Structure formats: C-alpha cells, structure tokens
Amino acid sequence: MLKAITLDFWGTLVNDHHSAAPMRVAALAERLPGLDIERVQAAYDASWQRFVSGMAQGWGLPPVTLLCDTLDALGASLSPQAYAHVLQRWETVHLASPPPLVPGAVETLRALRAQGFALGLISDTGATPGRVLRQFMTAVGLRPLFDWLTFSDETGVSKARPQAFLLTLRALGAAPHEAMHVGDTPAADVDGAHAAGLAAALTIEVRDKRRGSESPDLVLERLADLPQALSHWRRQ
C-alpha cells in the first residue's frame, strides 16, 4: 500500500521551458567587460554540459561549481566582491523572474494530502540552490503542502543515487515499496526511483522525454491526473 508520494520540481511542478541561462550569462558578462557576450555564452554552455554530466553520475553539485568552471573556461577571474555579486544573481534569478507552476499544481498536492499521502520533494538543483527554491515555493504556496524537501546541492547526491530517495523516505516514515516518485526525466525520475525500490510515474506535461527504454508504472499526460490515477493504480 502506498504511503508516500515524492515529486520532482523542474518540469514536474514548474514549467521550465523559459531558460535562465541568458540572464546568468548577462550578469557574468557585465563583470567581464573585456569579453564579448558570445564567448561568455559559449563558456557557460560548455560548463553547463559538464555540470549536467556530473549530476548524471550522481553528484549533487552546488552553483559555485558551475560559476567557477565557467570562469576557468574563459581563463578569467573576478574580485571577491564581483564573484559574490554574480553568484547571488545566478542563484536568485528565479525569484526575480519566477517560472510558472504547471496547471493545477497546488490543487493536485492538496488532493494527494486529502488522500492521506505523505509528500516529499526531491529536486536535482542546477544554478538555483535549495535555499532559494524554498523561498520560491513559499511565495507560490507550495511549501506548506510538503512534509519534506530534498535538494541535491544540500545532500551532495543527485537522483542517480539511491540516497536521494532513501533519505527522503526515512524523513517521511515510509519504506521504498510504500512510495511512488513522480517526475519528468526518465533516467533520474524513473530509473533512479526504481533503483531505490520505489514505483515511478513519468509526467509528460511540460516535455515528453519518453525514450522507449524506461518502464514507468504510470504515464501522466498532466500532473493534475495524478490523484485519480493513483486511486485506480492502487486497485490493480
């Protein structure tokens, strides 16, 4: 019997089609007047790919890793004051330009709580750390609906490693076979959850990332379909 539901953040609860990369590149380029923005953009893009590769290997990397790697790719450095300023801009860009929630996100979480589930969030963070995502979640009404929040920059591991899930389930008081994880990325949210012993639901509302090799227990056209889908799934 299911006792707990864990959910991904980016692409699951939040529509992440709008990239923050241009704003981060602009913030860094302002502090590097000798470099044109196209070169800064290319360095950022290459560093982001290395950052994502590290997360795919299971590492929960902090935003400072991305910034330092970008500076190394440029052969540049910043004064401590400029470094702190750029890092702060990078980390808080989603507070200044908040991404939209997927339709019915708050109502879906309330419905799950009404069904008796403990709720946890498991997010692989990029350049927006967990402490900032907590502020965002509070501002949009998500924070009170969760019993526990897990962010990769705080745990040091991504969803490629079982501890991302197991630490969360210990906090929720549920065993892996009593939990389902919901997310939009096959490798992290389906394969990662299955490797930790959880059931997994793949949501395709924001992006359809199905690759044909994963085997989610549920496929959700919309996050808002989850409460009803769980009622049916539990009866199978």
Protein Blocks (a to p, Z undefined) as FASTA:
>chain_A
ZZbdcddfehplpcckbccklmmmmmmmmmmmmbcfklmmmmmmmmmmmmmmmmmnopac
dfklmmmmmmmmnopacdfklmmmmmmmmmmmmmmmccdddehklmmmmmmmmnopacdd
ddddfkbcfklmmmmmmmnommmmpcbdcdfklnopafkbfklmmmmmmmnopafklccc
ddfbfklmmmmmmmnopacdddfklpccbghlaccfbdcfbfklmmmmmmmmmmZZ
